[in-house]
Amino acid sequence: MSERNSSDWGRVGDDGTVYVRTAAGERPVGSWRAGSPAEGLAHFGRRYDDLAAEVVLLERRLTVPSAEPADLAASARRLLSSLDTAAAVGDLEILTRRLEAILRAVDEQKAKRAAERAQRAAAAIEAKEAIVAEGERLARSSDWKASGERFRAIATEFRAITGVDRRTDTDLWKRVTAARDEFNRRRTAHFAALDQQRAQAKERKEAIVAEAETLADSTEWSSSGARYRTLLDEWKAAGRAPKDVEDTLWLRFRSAQDAFFARRNTANAERDAGLRANQAGKEQLLAEAAAIDPGQSDQALRRFRDIEQRWDTIGKVPREAGADLERRLSAAGDRIRHAADARWRRPETTESAFVATLRESVAKLEAKLDRARAGGRTDEAAKAEAALATQREWLAHATR
């Protein structure tokens, strides 16, 4: 190799001293007496080759991504500092430049890696700050299940992010735990209040059920039915009791309510059947009234008064039929009374119109009195009786 050429990089003195030539001049690197000067230079040239091989190895390590720059720099500095006293003959200057280039490259790599670490650290900090911000938003959430699960995932994600300095990492983690603690405090308070509300709802609904079960045997159909509707509104307003209790209480409430309305429906059906039977009875009386011959005046009036008495004893009919039945009875009575009035007003009668009117009034009051007595309406009967006495007295005076 040219760098081991004795005429270029070294020589062997007459006394056997071996010299290497450098930019600063010659310096002795050893002595050689075991052979010829050329053999001596070759020997120290091989030592140079060893140094050059170390430099080549360092240069190759520069290209390995996993190589640690600090180790490379230490090796390069150690080798560089040894060149001033190296017992080798060769171009030590070029080795020096190559080692200095390695050191510069190591510094560049260190700077690059430092920048990459800083970039990764900034990205890691940004990622952790995003997690912290999410946790602080979740601290105000009322979606207890989903947010609780998310906080557990956040803790795992936070720890998985590395590359953040300890102080920054600690400060960010404190914010995450503070947000989680705030969420847990609110969730605990919420469910404590919910438990209290459910306990109050349970107590209120137990009272509602107790009243509903008491009403189940009632025969006050209208008021008890209205109360059941009110109890249902109160049930809805009471809120939810614990689920197992809620379902049990609701079944008891519905059972009591269904039992009451089933009994009421049965009673209403029986009542409706009775009303329809009463209607049929009154329809029969109307048929009897329609069959009366109004030409038989006195007998017709007596028969109609009998019908009116039986009419009142029959009792109530369906509401939708009542007005029509009464109208038809009144029409039948009017037909009979008008026939009687016509008989009294015949030309051959010697009675005046005043007497005829009094007779008609007496007949109506007698019919009214009979109905009041048959229906047990004592006040109405007393009034009709007093009016009838007056009308009879007037009629007696008028017919003398």
Residue, then its C-alpha position, 0 to 999 in steps of 0.5 A: m500500500s502507498e501509505r506504507n511506502s517507506s519513502d512516503w510515510g517512514r524510515v528506519g534510521d541507522d541505529g534501527t529507530v523507526y520513524v513515521r512522517t507526519a505534518a508536524g514532522e518525524r517522530p519515532v515509533g519504535s526500533w527494528r533490529a530483527g531484519s532489514p529496514a524494509e521488513g521493519l517498515a512492513h511490520f509497523g505498516r501492518r500496525y497501521d493497517d490495524l488502525a485503519a481497519e478500526v477506522v473502517l469498522l467505525e465508518r461501517r457502524l455509522t450506517v447501522p441504525s441501531a448503533e449507539p452514537a455515544d459508543l461510536a463517538a467514544s471509540a472514535r475519540r479513543l482511537l483519535s487520541s491514540l494516533d499521536t503516539a501510535a507505533a505505526v507507519g502510514d498516513l496517520e493524517i488521513l486517519t485523523r481526518r476520517l476519525e474527525a469526520i466520524l465524530r462530525a457524523v456522530d454529532e449530526q446523528k445525535a442531533k438528528r436523533a435528538a430532534e426525532r426524540a423531541q418530535r416524538a416527545a412532542a407528539a406523545i405529549e400532544a396525544k396525552e394532552a388529547i387524552v387528558a382533554e377527553g377525560e376532563r370532558l367526560a368528568r362532566s358526563s352523565d352517561w355513567k356506563a359508557s363514560g366509566e368504561r372509557f375512563r378505564a380505556i383512557a388509563t391503558e391508552f395513557r400508559a401505552i404512550t411513551g417518550v414523555d419526560r417524567r415531570t410532564d407525564t406526572d402532571l398530565w396523569k394527575r389531571v387524568t386522575a382528577a377528572r376520573d375522580e370528579f366523574n366517580r364522585r358525581r356518579t356516586a352522588h347520582f346513584a345515591a340520590l337515585d337509590q333514595q328516590r327509588a326508596q321513596a318511590k317504593e314507599r309511595k307505591e306500597a301505599i298506593v297498592a295498599e289503597a288499591e287493594t282496599l278499594a278492590d271490594s268497594t261497591e262505590w262504583s263511581s267514586s272508587g273508579a275515579r279514585y283508581r284513575t287518580l291512583l294510576d296518575e299518582w303511580k306514574a308521578a311517584g317514579r321508579a322503585p327498585k326493579d324487582v320491587e317495582d314489578t311486584l308492586w305493579l302486579r298487585f296494583r293491576s290485580a286489585q284494579d282488575a278485580f274492582f273493574a271486573r266486579r263493577n262491569t258485572a254489577n253494571a251488566e246486571r243493572d243494565a239487564g234490570l233497566r232493560a227489563n224495566q223498559a220492557g215493562k213500561e213498553q207493555l204499559l204503553a201498549e195497555a194505555a194505547a188499548i184504552d178506549p177513550g170514549q169510556s171516559d171515567q173508566a178510561l181515566r181510572r185505567f190510565r191512573d192504574i197504569e201510571q201507578r204501576w209505571d212509577t213502581i217499575g223503576k228506572v230504565p236506560r237513560e237513553a230510553g227514559a225521555d222517549l218513554e215518558r213522552r209516550l206516556s204523557a201523550a197517551g194520558d193527553r189522548i184520554r184526558h182530551a177525550a174526557d174534556a171533549r165529552w164534558r164540553r158537549p153542547e147538551t151539557t149544562e156545565s160551564a167551561f169553568v166547571a170543565t176546566l176544574r174537572e180537568s184540573v182535579a183529574k190531573l191532580e188526582a193522577k199526580l197524587d197517585r203517582a207521588r204516593a206510588g213512588g214514595r215521594t211524600d213531599e210531592a204527594a202532600k203538595a198535590e193533596a193540598a192542591l187537590a183539596t182546593q180544586r175539589e172545593w172549588l168544583a163543589h161550589a161551581t156545580r151546586 
